[in-house]
Amino acid sequence: MAARIEDYALVGDGRTAALISRDGSVDWLCWPRFDASACFAALLGTRDHGFWRIAPAAKHVETTRRYRDGTLVLETRHKTREGEVLIIDYMPAGDGSHLIRLVEGVHGRVAMRMDLSLRFDYGSAVPWVSHNELGDLRAVSGPHKVVLRTKAPLHGLGQTTVSEFTIRAGESLAFTLSYGASHEDDPPPIEPRKVLAATDSFWRDWSRHCACGTPWDDVLKRSLLTLKALIYMPTGGIVAAPTTSLPEQLGGVRNWDYRFCWLRDSTFTLLALMDAGFVEEARAWRDWLLRAVAGNPEQAHILYGIAGERLLPEIELDWLPGYEGSKPVRVGNAASAQFQLDVYGELFDALYQARRRGMASDRDGWRVGLALMQHLEKVWNEPDEGIWEVRGGRKHFVHSKVMAWVAFDRAIRSYEEDHQLAGDAPVERWRALRDQIHAEVCQKGFDPELNSFVQYYGSKRLDASLLLIAHMGFLPQDDPRVVGTVEAIGRGLLRDGFVLRYDTEGQATDGLPGGEGAFLPCSFWYADNLIGLGRCDEARTLIERLIGVCNDLGLVAEEYDQVEKRLVGNFPQAFSHVALVNTVLNYSRAVGPAKERGAAAKVQAAPRARAASAAGPA
């Protein structure tokens, strides 16, 4: 059985990432990209599906771990009765080819054991293992090849490579696993110590620019480092998570592949990066967005591959039993073919906010935007699958309509405020549509009896996405309808101090069996509303609670199971870390939602709440 989700650490190189358990087992690694097939898939099955463990042979071991400050270099310290050993795990930044594990003796002597079980194609393919002319172990299967280089003694045991050795104080031993194409020469050897120094410097040089001055600077920096690790360096695309099919409920069926890039995350991610001081990464993400959506606007998707791929067919891997029996295990994501109206608002808001924070306009991108707006004029009044990607039929989701309003609003503002944008724009028609959408949402999406906006037109259900109404400038934070919505969500969706997306029990909105954990970004959105309403003490209590569910390394998943007191969902989750960054910065400023103001004093964003003044009739 795999470890608890919170027992995993992340190491990455800007192209892919590995999950390493507290007991020293690499249970997940896709090579050479985040979305490639896994060569270690024990996370979703058993050790028969691939793992790589280095740990003391003793039964009684005291283990602690940490990241080197400001880096993605992991240090795990094991103490036994005979001695102490340190294992340093890292991947050379930007390389995409090596995972290195250094074993160092601290004091005494420690008997160690290494078990390497490579299984390509998500645990389904046992490789042919041999040795090259230098004595390095080589494993080949189809297009894949992995080479292990070490001075430790190796021997086969069944279909696993084993090494048993003793490490003494002052001694060190390196294990370097390198990936390459099977038809090419073996990856060249590297010098582990030299590479460690370079990797350490890379991360420290990057993270020292992180914004600071908040009550939670360490957590903030770790979240930003995690986001950096989830950026595919060649394209700037950011994966939602490096994993697939970690369940939203243990034993359940809500298991999705998150190794792709969602347009929905664009605004939140751009603002988290820019407000924390990382403009280059934000620019790369903006450029990825424009490349991804380029083309026929009627063919725009809600998510893409990390290089902008559009074909992401969803299949089930029936040979994998799933994390703690949570089946099916899915690869690909059928949501890519859904119609989700809100992504238009996210896209235009991201580009608008980037310009307001000083990022140069992209004229070609504006022409793409004009084509998208022309399409949105035709489809805004249609039902969609919504922010939660429901599979129970399209509806007129209130959040989707609000985001359609955002798209028109930001397009108007962009054209009026940036004279560098080329081409004429039908601004008057956009204004009329913006006013029409606003009036419709306030009439059909607000329930006077509940004193709250609702999930979709005509329903009585609440939805945490409604917490974004004020943040997007649709209505001011202190509007009675917004206040009523926040209070209703506090009564109806707050469970044990965490906010649910919506009530999945006894309803069929999403077309799936009920049951899931608390979706952590929603809880951060709730904290943002508390801050906006001046309830900062309550907000701080909630923020502390949310930070408290991060694991010992500061990593957090998509959701939290309040009953089992465990992290659930894909891990680490970019959206959760983005929400954490935005809310922490928001709280530290204590002047409104994080999306209303930039972090740097010299860059002032337009307060979103004021956008409602141009919204038209309520």
Protein Blocks (a to p, Z undefined) as FASTA:
>chain_A
ZZdfklpccddehlaccdddfkopafbdcdfbfklccfbfklmmcfknopaddddfbfbd
cddddddehiabdcdddddfkbccdddddddehklpaccdddddfbhcddddddddddee
hhiaccdddddfkopacddehjbccddddfbdcddehjaccddddddehiacdddddddd
fkbccdddddfklmmmmmmmmmmmmmmmpcehiaklmmmmmmmmmmmmmpcfknopacfb
fcehiafbghiabdcdfkbccfklmmmmmmmmmmnopaklmmmmmmmmmmmmgccfklcc
fbdcfkopablcdcddfkbgbjehiacddedjfklmpccfklmmmmmmmmmmmmmnopac
dfklmmmmmmmmmmmmmmmmpccebjnopaebpaddfklmmmmmmmmmmmmmmmmmmmkb
gcjddfklmmmmmmmmmmmmmmmmpcfklopacfbehiabdcfklmmmmmnomacfklmk
lmmmmmmmmmmmmgghiacfbdcehpaklopaehidddfklmmmmmmmmmmnopamlmmm
mmmmmmmmpcfkopacfbdcfklopaedjdddfklmmmmmmmmmmmmnonacfklpcfbl
klccddfklmmmmnopZZ
